[in-house]
Amino acid sequence: MPITLHANGTIDGINNSNFNSSLSPGHVVQTVYAHSSTTESVAYNGTLSLTASITPTSSSNNVLVMVTLGLVSADSAADTGWNILRDGTALQQGSGGTTNATTGAYTNAGGSYAHAPSLVMLDDEISTTSSVTYSIQAAANSPRTFVVNKRGSDDTLRVQSRITLMEIVA
């Protein structure tokens, strides 16, 4: 049977009727998916509207966070960093830099250029069975404004950004 991910976060084609706490490490317990075609400008340290929430079934499980930002352009040449936030706290950032972020990319020049960064991170420090919300925050080498889900200078290309959360048995 094919597996189908629906925009509302449900999945068809997976039988979890036999789920129990004795699943071996690496098994996916649940998946949450969200997407956004909202074109937005986000300033340095601003948070995108793209979010997803998950309620882990066990405090010892991990959450795999996968994000694809459709297109990102900047108001000028920039090192574009992005943070994955869990309930507003940036996770797994670099250290020792002027700006520290979960991941980064270089935007060559202003609004006529764009790139599509992907972020993947295993949140192995979650330790809760309460609902948690993941979001994305802009972090650059200096104050910049980023345009997400379109090429910044015009409307030639519009796209969507996506976030997928998977609870993984630890």
HELIX and SHEET records of a PDB file:
SHEET    1   A 2 THR A   4  LEU A   5  0                                        
SHEET    2   A 2 ILE A  11  ASP A  12 -1                                        
SHEET    1   B 4 VAL A  28  SER A  36  0                                        
SHEET    2   B 4 SER A 161  ILE A 168 -1                                        
SHEET    3   B 4 ASN A  62  THR A  68 -1                                        
SHEET    4   B 4 SER A 118  ASP A 123 -1                                        
SHEET    1   C 3 GLU A  40  ALA A  43  0                                        
SHEET    2   C 3 THR A 145  VAL A 148 -1                                        
SHEET    3   C 3 VAL A  72  ALA A  74 -1                                        
SHEET    1   D 4 THR A  47  ILE A  54  0                                        
SHEET    2   D 4 VAL A 132  ALA A 140 -1                                        
SHEET    3   D 4 ALA A  78  ARG A  86 -1                                        
SHEET    4   D 4 THR A  89  ALA A  90 -1                                        
SHEET    1   E 4 THR A  47  ILE A  54  0                                        
SHEET    2   E 4 VAL A 132  ALA A 140 -1                                        
SHEET    3   E 4 ALA A  78  ARG A  86 -1                                        
SHEET    4   E 4 THR A 103  THR A 107 -1                                        
END                                                                             
